[in-house]
């Protein structure tokens, strides 16, 4: 795959994600922290999961988290633990997703 192809794919993905998440720019990190309390049992208090098979969310790209939560909410994302996330994401609004994504992206990643 050429550099040009990768660049064009990245551009299209960025454009698509920006259209998918119209409320993303107004995300509130503090609101995301408050909403993230329910996430802590699986993904850790600071976004570092205590469970080896569950992903760390600290420092993750906000657009990726928003995209993943949107797919879980729509019940279209697949995976071993997807059914757990379907329940967790079902009641999230677009604003909730943007707030959570911004909060987890603001945390220091595990190294």
C-alpha positions in Angstrom: 0.0 0.0 0.0 1.5 3.3 -1.0 1.9 6.4 1.2 -0.7 8.2 -1.0 -3.3 5.5 -0.5 -2.8 5.5 3.3 -3.0 9.3 3.4 -6.2 9.3 1.4 -7.7 6.6 3.6 -6.8 8.6 6.7 -8.3 11.7 5.2 -11.6 9.9 4.4 -11.7 8.3 7.8 -11.2 11.7 9.5 -13.9 13.3 7.4 -16.3 10.4 8.1 -15.7 10.5 11.8 -16.2 14.3 12.0 -19.6 13.9 10.3 -20.5 11.0 12.6 -19.8 13.0 15.8 -21.2 16.5 15.3 -21.3 17.3 19.1 -17.7 16.2 19.6 -16.2 19.8 19.6 -18.3 20.7 22.6 -17.2 17.8 24.7 -16.7 18.4 28.5 -13.9 16.5 30.2 -15.3 17.0 33.7 -18.7 15.7 32.6 -16.9 12.7 31.0 -15.2 12.0 34.3 -18.5 11.9 36.2 -20.0 9.7 33.5 -17.0 7.4 33.5 -17.6 6.1 37.1 -19.6 3.2 35.7 -16.7 2.3 33.4 -14.2 1.9 36.2 -15.2 -1.6 37.3 -13.9 -3.0 33.9 -11.7 -0.3 32.5 -10.1 1.0 35.8 -10.5 4.1 37.9 -8.0 6.0 35.8 -8.7 4.2 32.5 -6.1 1.4 33.1 -8.0 -1.9 33.2 -7.4 -4.2 36.1 -8.7 -7.1 33.9 -6.2 -8.3 31.4 -8.7 -9.0 28.6 -10.4 -5.6 28.8 -8.8 -2.6 27.1 -7.1 0.4 28.7 -9.0 3.6 27.7 -6.5 6.1 29.2 -4.8 8.1 26.5 -6.8 6.4 23.7 -7.7 8.5 20.7 -11.0 10.4 21.4 -12.3 9.8 17.9 -11.7 6.1 18.2 -13.5 5.9 21.6 -16.4 7.9 20.1 -16.6 5.6 17.1 -16.4 2.5 19.2 -19.1 3.6 21.6 -21.4 4.6 18.8 -21.0 1.2 17.3 -21.7 -0.5 20.6 -24.8 1.7 21.1 -26.0 0.6 17.6 -25.1 -3.0 18.5 -23.1 -3.4 15.4 -19.6 -3.8 16.9 -18.6 -7.4 17.3 -16.2 -9.0 19.7 -16.0 -11.3 22.7 -17.3 -8.7 25.2 -19.5 -6.8 22.8 -22.7 -7.8 24.5 -21.5 -6.2 27.8 -20.8 -3.0 26.0 -24.2 -3.0 24.2 -25.9 -2.7 27.6 -23.5 0.0 28.8 -23.7 2.1 25.7 -27.5 1.8 25.1 -28.4 4.8 27.1 -25.6 7.1 26.0 -26.4 10.2 24.1 -24.1 11.7 21.5 -23.0 14.2 24.1 -22.3 11.5 26.7 -20.1 9.7 24.1 -18.2 12.9 23.3 -17.7 13.7 27.0 -16.5 10.1 27.8 -14.1 10.1 24.7 -12.6 13.5 25.7 -12.2 12.4 29.3 -10.4 9.1 28.5 -8.2 10.7 25.9 -7.1 13.3 28.5 -5.8 10.6 30.8 -2.1 9.5 30.9 -1.8 6.2 29.0 -0.4 3.1 30.5 3.2 2.5 29.6 
